[in-house]
Amino acid sequence: MYNVLFIEDERVMVEALPAALEQYGLHVDATTSIEEGTSWFTDRSIDAVLLDIGMPPSANMDAQVVRFGRETGVEVARQLHGRKPRIPIIALTVVYDAAIKARVREAGTCEIINKPAEPSYIAETIIKAIKRADGLIK
């Protein structure tokens, strides 16, 4: 079973998606708190991160830097990737703006999934990203 960290500001997603992904062999620790998520990333064994892009900024973020929440996930991805660059980060977002998507990729994400997405597709994308990071597939 792979361990996935899910940081998302929509409570309904945090409550529903982990159970849906468990049937695909994924254990998901989910939170609406950026601070809690970044702490878990440091303290727990994590195989991949599923990260929302548009979220309210945390207290320690400059709202202008994250464009008042439109790009909060970009900054979070940058921080997480800087700490553990081998852990795949997958963005889950409603953002379709090509410029923001480019910044998301530059921040260290390996995949971008647009919402809404089927749990099977999300699970498949996460598992492939983990296997690529482990050198099991190209």
C-alpha positions, 0 to 999 in steps of 0.5 A: 500500500502506498502512502499519499498526502492530500492537501486540499481546501475543500472539506468534502474532497478531504472527506470523500477522496481518501476512501475512494482511493483506498480500493486502489491500494492507496492510504491517504492522509488528507487535510485542509491545513497547509501547515498540517500537511507540510508537517506530515510531509516532514514527519511521515513516510509519504510516497506521493503528494496530491496537492490542490493549487488554488487554496487560501494562503496559510498564515505564513504566506505572503498573499501577493506572492501566491496571488491571493490564493490562486497559486498557493499550491505552487508555493507549497509544491516548491517547498515540498519539492525542495525538502524531498525532491524524489517524492512525486507531487501531483497537482489536482486543480480546476486551474486551466490557465497555461501560465499557472500550470507552467509555474506548477510544473516549475515548482516540482510537480510531475503531473497535473490532474484537472478537477473533476476527475474519477478516483480511478484516474487519480489513483492510476496517475498517483501509482504511475508517478510513484513507480516512475520515481522508484525507477520501476517504469519510464 
